[in-house]
Amino acid sequence: DGSNHTARGLNVQGSSSSSPWLTNDASKHRLDITPFYFIFTGLDGSNYTARGLNVQGSSSSSPWLTSDASKHRLDITPLYFIFTGLDGSNYTTRGLNVQGSSSSSPWLTSDASKHSLDITPFYFIFTGLDGSNYTTRGLNVQGSSSSSPWLTSDASKHSLDITPFYFIFTGLDGSNYTTIALNVQGSSSSSPSLTSDASKHSLDITPFYFIFIGLDGSNYTTRGLNVQGSSSSSPWLTSDASKHRLDITSLIPDNIMPVNSLDIVNNTLLCGTDNETIYTINDLNIK
């Protein structure tokens, strides 16, 4: 406000043109620190104040202190973060640091007309590998490498449920497999994506194996199978060749033992004393 103010025993910053200092002049001691508010200029050009908070306004504004009573009427509580969505509209949310598009800067406002939007209808939007836009609520879902998820309150974007999305992968046997509601990690060089487009089911993660801990405490790997281990184990994927030598013969039911060898490549089992019995993996119910 252009006036000089003083505070006792505190390092208080005034406006950019003022320099706070200390004095023992009794006449200057009548000013209490409590009425000092941070004042800042919002992107709408208006001045706002907040008490006891370090609130940043626009990049061109500098918060400062004032004891001007006329500036004390604004409480921090009604201030909302405002941001511009990728659809070009302004959105607001209370008490959340929400990033808009790369070209937008969130700011604070007490404009009641900006307070009507709740954070709850905001959905993450992403572009699938089929080029379509998908949305999901409360999930951080990555689309293709060329897509950027963003927030929207457009009701027309809310119609897609996350449930039909499956992780699709091609097993080492050349077949396509899908899994629902599993968090499957690929290699560091691969990025599994979500799609409901049937034509996109050819995503190749052929070098990946499911590794799991069996109920006997051993590690097992399986090729092109969705195998669940014990309740305490977590299946995962690996392309480590050293993990591909692991036998899963102990998972074979007792009624076809003894098993002399397992040829997982050709999906066959050689059993019996002289390997006289051959089973195919497809004939087995492997738990």
PEMOBEL-V341655 format. One record per residue. N is the residue number from 0. RES is the residue in one small letter. OMEGA is omega as a letter, one per 40 degrees, with the letter a starting at -180 (999 if undefined). D_LAST is the distance of its C-alpha to the last C-alpha in whole Angstrom. Layout:
N|RES|OMEGA|D_LAST, N|RES|OMEGA|D_LAST
This chain:
0|d|i|77, 1|g|i|79, 2|s|i|80, 3|n|i|80, 4|h|a|78, 5|t|i|78, 6|a|a|75, 7|r|i|76, 8|g|i|73, 9|l|i|71, 10|n|a|70, 11|v|i|70, 12|q|i|70, 13|g|i|72, 14|s|a|73, 15|s|a|73, 16|s|a|76, 17|s|i|77, 18|s|i|77, 19|p|i|76, 20|w|a|78, 21|l|i|79, 22|t|i|82, 23|n|i|84, 24|d|a|86, 25|a|a|86, 26|s|i|87, 27|k|a|83, 28|h|a|81, 29|r|a|81, 30|l|i|78, 31|d|i|75, 32|i|a|72, 33|t|a|70, 34|p|a|71, 35|f|a|70, 36|y|i|67, 37|f|i|66, 38|i|i|67, 39|f|i|65, 40|t|i|66, 41|g|a|63, 42|l|i|62, 43|d|i|64, 44|g|a|67, 45|s|i|68, 46|n|i|68, 47|y|i|65, 48|t|i|65, 49|a|a|63, 50|r|i|64, 51|g|i|62, 52|l|i|59, 53|n|a|59, 54|v|i|59, 55|q|i|59, 56|g|i|61, 57|s|a|61, 58|s|a|61, 59|s|a|65, 60|s|i|66, 61|s|i|66, 62|p|i|66, 63|w|a|69, 64|l|i|70, 65|t|i|73, 66|s|i|74, 67|d|a|76, 68|a|a|75, 69|s|i|75, 70|k|a|72, 71|h|a|70, 72|r|a|69, 73|l|i|66, 74|d|i|63, 75|i|a|60, 76|t|a|57, 77|p|a|58, 78|l|a|57, 79|y|i|54, 80|f|i|53, 81|i|i|54, 82|f|i|52, 83|t|i|52, 84|g|a|49, 85|l|i|48, 86|d|i|50, 87|g|a|53, 88|s|i|53, 89|n|i|54, 90|y|a|51, 91|t|i|52, 92|t|a|49, 93|r|i|50, 94|g|i|49, 95|l|i|47, 96|n|a|47, 97|v|i|46, 98|q|i|47, 99|g|i|48, 100|s|a|48, 101|s|a|49, 102|s|a|53, 103|s|i|53, 104|s|i|54, 105|p|i|53, 106|w|a|56, 107|l|i|58, 108|t|i|60, 109|s|i|61, 110|d|a|62, 111|a|a|61, 112|s|i|60, 113|k|a|57, 114|h|a|55, 115|s|a|54, 116|l|i|51, 117|d|i|48, 118|i|a|45, 119|t|a|42, 120|p|a|43, 121|f|a|42, 122|y|i|39, 123|f|i|38, 124|i|i|38, 125|f|i|37, 126|t|i|37, 127|g|a|34, 128|l|i|34, 129|d|i|35, 130|g|i|39, 131|s|i|38, 132|n|i|39, 133|y|a|36, 134|t|i|36, 135|t|a|34, 136|r|i|35, 137|g|i|34, 138|l|i|32, 139|n|a|33, 140|v|i|31, 141|q|i|33, 142|g|i|34, 143|s|a|35, 144|s|a|37, 145|s|a|40, 146|s|i|39, 147|s|i|40, 148|p|i|39, 149|w|a|42, 150|l|i|43, 151|t|i|44, 152|s|i|45, 153|d|a|46, 154|a|a|44, 155|s|i|44, 156|k|a|41, 157|h|a|39, 158|s|a|38, 159|l|i|35, 160|d|i|32, 161|i|a|29, 162|t|a|26, 163|p|a|26, 164|f|a|26, 165|y|i|23, 166|f|a|22, 167|i|i|22, 168|f|i|21, 169|t|i|21, 170|g|a|19, 171|l|i|20, 172|d|i|19, 173|g|i|22, 174|s|i|20, 175|n|i|21, 176|y|i|18, 177|t|i|18, 178|t|a|17, 179|i|i|19, 180|a|i|20, 181|l|i|18, 182|n|a|21, 183|v|a|20, 184|q|i|22, 185|g|i|24, 186|s|a|26, 187|s|a|29, 188|s|a|31, 189|s|i|29, 190|s|i|29, 191|p|a|26, 192|s|a|28, 193|l|i|28, 194|t|i|29, 195|s|i|29, 196|d|a|31, 197|a|a|29, 198|s|a|31, 199|k|a|30, 200|h|a|26, 201|s|i|27, 202|l|a|27, 203|d|i|26, 204|i|a|23, 205|t|a|22, 206|p|a|23, 207|f|i|20, 208|y|i|17, 209|f|i|14, 210|i|i|14, 211|f|i|12, 212|i|i|12, 213|g|a|9, 214|l|i|10, 215|d|i|12, 216|g|a|14, 217|s|i|14, 218|n|i|14, 219|y|i|12, 220|t|a|13, 221|t|a|11, 222|r|i|14, 223|g|i|14, 224|l|i|11, 225|n|a|10, 226|v|i|7, 227|q|i|7, 228|g|i|8, 229|s|a|10, 230|s|a|13, 231|s|a|15, 232|s|i|14, 233|s|i|15, 234|p|i|14, 235|w|a|17, 236|l|i|18, 237|t|i|21, 238|s|i|23, 239|d|a|24, 240|a|a|24, 241|s|i|24, 242|k|a|20, 243|h|a|19, 244|r|a|20, 245|l|a|17, 246|d|i|15, 247|i|a|11, 248|t|a|12, 249|s|i|11, 250|l|a|7, 251|i|a|8, 252|p|a|9, 253|d|a|12, 254|n|i|14, 255|i|i|14, 256|m|e|15, 257|p|i|18, 258|v|a|17, 259|n|a|20, 260|s|a|19, 261|l|i|16, 262|d|a|18, 263|i|a|16, 264|v|a|19, 265|n|i|20, 266|n|a|16, 267|t|i|17, 268|l|i|16, 269|l|a|19, 270|c|i|19, 271|g|a|22, 272|t|a|25, 273|d|a|26, 274|n|a|24, 275|e|a|25, 276|t|i|21, 277|i|i|20, 278|y|i|16, 279|t|a|15, 280|i|a|12, 281|n|i|13, 282|d|a|13, 283|l|i|9, 284|n|a|6, 285|i|a|4, 286|k|999|0
